[in-house]
């Protein structure tokens, strides 16, 4: 995540908003940095760290394979490691969250079998979006669903299921304050995707839906505030004219608007299937707290496929979370959570990844209080690595993932605020595999 500095306008607005809080707050730690690749022989360090967290309490810690651990289901030793880590966390009275991105379940041995396709802006041809599943291919989707079910059952019990920053495409630069224009990076250009798009249009009585094509721009537009990465001139040739059509009225034409609506439905389906599975697999746990979806608030937009209102309406979704950027623009999500009865979540960053300096303690504590006072019922804390006394290398210091005692004191102040307001959650004794 790039370092971004925001103005104070949104926080001034939040500070002047009356307290909306009535419910207790679930605290969830991220970024303990215990990965199989680096800590498979370091269970003692993990035990020591989570024993120390009794003095710096959190309700739940995220633990599981990262996006870089592709083909995790084929690595039995890695799975054993994550089961062992979860047992250590549970032993210390802390719940465990699981979050697995689709890419993590894609194996090298799959080759191109289930891959999605994006659009090459230079050639106008399809190109493989590596590690992305074709969500419109029924066989691909079924295989992905089966793999999610397998990994959830292998790693149960869990207390929370976590969908984090899962979107369609690459937002590009300056996406935090300019409109995202990178439509060609969307992994939705396969033959099956075209069939799905046509069916979507047909169900909405779109003219000549059976012959519809994907819209593309054919005139270059330089990057600007209304198109963060500009727009390409996609060449139309005999090789793509049967599935692409020029439409330079981006993003306001009827076809473009339908295309964006269609993608939002694909992402909601992906989220929904994971959330339904998590409920099926994990809900017999007395400490089950449900599922959450998190992303920076500027990623909750039609251009990424992540429409907050449609996501908040997913049955069994418990939390919609303003992730990273210290819960920047938390209240953007409030209308959607209010409308659908889901809960609002926020986040604090003790240190921003890649930063030599931690966040200002006073400002971070204030922003924590603001989020709580404005109704956040879940707070993410990143990174837990700042609380691990074993992490002392210069390399870790340079990326902000080293031991920083001041961050421990900051989090204790945050916990103290919850105690003062009687907003702390207590979990039942943990169960394990």
Helices and strands as residue ranges (DSSP letters): H 9-15, E 26-29, H 36-39, H 43-52, G 53-55, E 60-62, G 72-74, H 76-91, E 95-98, G 102-105, G 108-110, E 115-119, E 126-133, H 138-155, E 160-164, G 183-185, H 191-203, G 209-211, E 214-216, E 244-246, H 254-282, E 291-295, G 297-299, H 308-312, E 317-322, G 325-327, G 330-332, H 334-340, E 343-349, H 361-373, E 378-382, G 384-387, H 394-398, H 405-420
